[in-house]
Amino acid sequence: MTDPDHRKPGLVQRRKQKIADEIARNRRGEYTVPTWVLALILGVFVAGWITLIVLS
């Protein structure tokens, strides 16, 4: 028989713990910019550069 105190945490508990860990990291100043934000900024920069080249 399995011990109910040693069950694996469910999806909801793991998700809540992951969010709590991220909040704790951010409060300690370990915040990093998500990759998709960096990719978006790069895309906007490249599109602007191409627009300048094509329109001049």
Secondary structure by P-SEA (a helix, b strand, c coil): ccccccccccaaaaaaaaaaaaaaaaaaccccccaaaaaaaaaaaaaaaaaaaaac
